[in-house]
């Protein structure tokens, strides 16, 4: 790195050093410094490490900075497939910050871009999570199945779908005169003392 700072090997070395800081030394800020040097270069690895910078800030819960780094990637490399990943990070940052309207808009903007199937599926999943947390179970149950075909972890989608169905069932209003619903018959395990 010292002898040929602009060489391709120097940028690869910086990326490896960043990985060491992140994975072994648990120092994400030092890793970000290495990744940012690669991202600022003309290296073919620049877009990839700009994404790593955005991910690292997201992991550190520095949501505004994560969105800024994601926007830099989208503006500098708008046609790169990693631009879609950057949009996903921006949407996740809004969601984690609790700004659901912005998150839903960012997820929808990503879906509208028609990204790779796995990225679109994760955006649909993000929207579904937000709707489920807000108690909009029917909308969540529309989005989870739409995410299923391209999702990298279909079992997680199936589990989430089942959990939302169960929450929707528990949240429904009982009809007047329904003693079983009123007294949670079948939902509460009887005490051994109550057994005949």
C-alpha positions as CSV (number, residue, x, y, z in Angstrom):
1,X,0.0,0.0,0.0
2,X,2.9,2.4,0.8
3,X,4.9,1.6,-2.4
4,X,2.0,1.8,-4.8
5,X,-1.0,3.5,-3.2
6,X,-3.0,3.8,-6.4
7,X,-2.4,0.2,-7.6
8,X,-5.3,-2.3,-7.7
9,X,-3.4,-4.5,-5.2
10,X,-3.3,-1.6,-2.7
11,X,-7.1,-1.2,-2.9
12,X,-7.5,-4.9,-2.4
13,X,-5.2,-4.8,0.6
14,X,-7.2,-1.9,2.1
15,X,-10.4,-4.0,1.6
16,X,-8.8,-7.0,3.4
17,X,-7.6,-4.7,6.2
18,X,-11.1,-3.3,6.6
19,X,-12.5,-6.9,6.8
20,X,-9.9,-7.7,9.5
21,X,-10.9,-4.6,11.5
22,X,-14.6,-5.4,11.2
23,X,-14.5,-9.2,11.7
24,X,-11.6,-9.9,14.0
25,X,-10.9,-6.7,15.8
26,X,-14.5,-5.6,16.1
27,X,-13.6,-2.1,15.2
28,X,-16.2,-0.9,12.6
29,X,-15.0,2.7,12.5
30,X,-11.5,1.5,11.4
31,X,-13.1,-0.8,8.9
32,X,-15.1,2.1,7.5
33,X,-11.9,4.2,7.1
34,X,-10.4,1.5,5.0
35,X,-13.6,0.9,2.9
36,X,-14.1,4.6,2.4
37,X,-10.6,4.9,0.9
38,X,-11.4,2.1,-1.6
39,X,-14.8,3.7,-2.3
40,X,-13.3,7.1,-3.1
41,X,-10.9,5.6,-5.6
42,X,-11.3,4.7,-9.3
43,X,-10.9,1.0,-8.4
44,X,-13.4,-1.4,-9.9
45,X,-14.1,-2.3,-6.2
46,X,-15.3,1.2,-5.3
47,X,-19.0,0.6,-5.6
48,X,-18.8,-2.5,-3.5
49,X,-17.0,-0.8,-0.7
50,X,-19.2,2.2,-0.8
51,X,-22.0,-0.3,0.0
52,X,-19.9,-1.7,2.8
53,X,-19.5,1.8,4.3
54,X,-23.3,2.2,4.2
55,X,-23.9,-1.2,5.8
56,X,-21.4,-0.5,8.5
57,X,-23.1,2.8,9.4
58,X,-26.4,1.0,9.5
59,X,-25.0,-1.6,11.8
60,X,-23.7,1.2,14.1
61,X,-27.3,2.6,14.2
62,X,-26.1,5.8,12.5
63,X,-29.1,5.9,10.3
64,X,-28.7,9.3,8.7
65,X,-25.1,8.6,7.7
66,X,-26.1,5.2,6.3
67,X,-28.7,6.9,4.1
68,X,-26.1,9.4,3.0
69,X,-23.6,6.8,2.1
70,X,-26.3,4.8,0.2
71,X,-27.3,7.9,-1.7
72,X,-23.6,8.5,-2.7
73,X,-23.6,5.0,-4.2
74,X,-26.9,5.5,-6.0
75,X,-25.7,8.9,-7.5
76,X,-22.2,7.7,-8.4
77,X,-23.2,4.3,-9.9
78,X,-26.9,4.6,-10.7
79,X,-26.9,1.6,-13.1
80,X,-24.9,-0.7,-10.9
81,X,-27.0,-3.5,-9.3
82,X,-25.5,-2.4,-6.0
83,X,-27.5,0.8,-6.3
84,X,-30.6,-1.3,-5.5
85,X,-28.9,-2.7,-2.5
86,X,-28.1,0.9,-1.4
87,X,-31.7,1.8,-1.8
88,X,-32.6,-1.2,0.4
89,X,-30.2,0.0,3.1
90,X,-31.7,3.5,3.0
91,X,-35.2,2.0,3.4
92,X,-34.0,-0.2,6.3
93,X,-32.4,2.9,8.0
94,X,-35.7,4.7,7.8
95,X,-37.5,1.7,9.3
96,X,-35.0,1.2,12.1
97,X,-35.3,4.9,12.9
98,X,-39.1,4.4,13.3
99,X,-40.0,6.7,10.4
100,X,-42.4,4.3,8.8
101,X,-43.8,6.6,6.1
102,X,-40.3,7.3,4.7
103,X,-39.4,3.6,5.0
104,X,-42.5,2.5,3.1
105,X,-41.8,5.1,0.4
106,X,-38.2,4.0,0.1
107,X,-39.1,0.3,-0.1
108,X,-41.8,1.1,-2.8
109,X,-39.3,3.2,-4.8
110,X,-37.0,0.2,-4.8
111,X,-39.8,-2.2,-5.9
112,X,-40.7,0.3,-8.7
113,X,-37.1,0.1,-10.0
114,X,-37.6,-3.6,-10.7
115,X,-34.4,-4.8,-9.1
116,X,-33.1,-8.4,-8.9
117,X,-35.8,-10.7,-7.5
118,X,-34.0,-11.2,-4.2
119,X,-33.7,-7.5,-3.6
120,X,-37.4,-6.9,-4.6
121,X,-38.4,-9.7,-2.2
122,X,-36.5,-8.1,0.7
123,X,-38.2,-4.8,-0.1
124,X,-41.6,-6.4,0.0
125,X,-40.7,-8.1,3.2
126,X,-39.7,-4.8,4.7
127,X,-43.0,-3.3,3.8
128,X,-44.8,-6.3,5.2
129,X,-43.0,-6.0,8.5
130,X,-44.0,-2.4,8.8
131,X,-47.6,-3.1,8.1
132,X,-47.7,-6.0,10.5
133,X,-46.2,-3.9,13.3
134,X,-48.8,-1.2,12.6
135,X,-51.6,-3.8,12.9
136,X,-52.5,-3.7,9.2
137,X,-52.4,-7.5,9.0
138,X,-54.4,-7.9,5.8
139,X,-51.9,-5.7,3.9
140,X,-48.9,-7.6,5.5
141,X,-50.5,-10.9,4.4
142,X,-50.7,-9.5,0.8
143,X,-47.0,-8.6,0.8
144,X,-45.4,-11.6,2.4
145,X,-46.6,-14.1,-0.3
146,X,-45.5,-11.6,-3.0
147,X,-42.0,-11.7,-1.4
148,X,-41.8,-15.5,-1.2
149,X,-40.8,-16.5,-4.8
150,X,-37.6,-14.5,-4.9
151,X,-36.7,-14.3,-1.2
152,X,-33.3,-15.8,-0.1
153,X,-34.9,-17.3,3.0
154,X,-38.4,-18.6,2.1
155,X,-38.8,-20.3,5.5
156,X,-38.5,-16.9,7.3
157,X,-41.3,-15.5,5.1
158,X,-43.5,-18.6,5.8
159,X,-42.9,-18.2,9.6
160,X,-43.7,-14.5,9.4
161,X,-46.8,-15.1,7.5
162,X,-48.0,-17.7,10.0
163,X,-47.2,-15.3,12.9
164,X,-49.2,-12.4,11.3
165,X,-52.2,-14.7,10.6
166,X,-52.1,-15.7,14.3
167,X,-51.9,-12.1,15.4
168,X,-54.8,-11.2,13.1
169,X,-56.9,-14.0,14.5
170,X,-56.1,-12.9,18.1
171,X,-56.9,-9.3,17.3
172,X,-60.3,-10.0,15.8
173,X,-63.4,-8.8,17.6
174,X,-65.5,-11.6,19.1
175,X,-69.2,-11.7,18.1
176,X,-71.7,-11.1,20.9
177,X,-72.6,-14.3,22.7
178,X,-69.4,-16.1,21.8
179,X,-68.6,-17.6,25.2
180,X,-65.5,-19.5,23.9
181,X,-63.9,-16.2,22.6
182,X,-65.0,-14.3,25.7
183,X,-63.4,-16.7,28.1
184,X,-60.4,-17.7,25.8
185,X,-61.5,-21.3,25.8
186,X,-58.8,-23.4,24.3
187,X,-56.2,-20.6,24.6
188,X,-55.4,-21.1,28.3
189,X,-54.0,-24.3,29.6
190,X,-56.1,-25.5,32.6
191,X,-54.5,-25.9,35.9
192,X,-54.0,-29.5,37.2
193,X,-56.4,-28.6,40.1
194,X,-59.2,-27.9,37.6
195,X,-58.8,-31.2,35.9
196,X,-61.7,-33.6,36.6
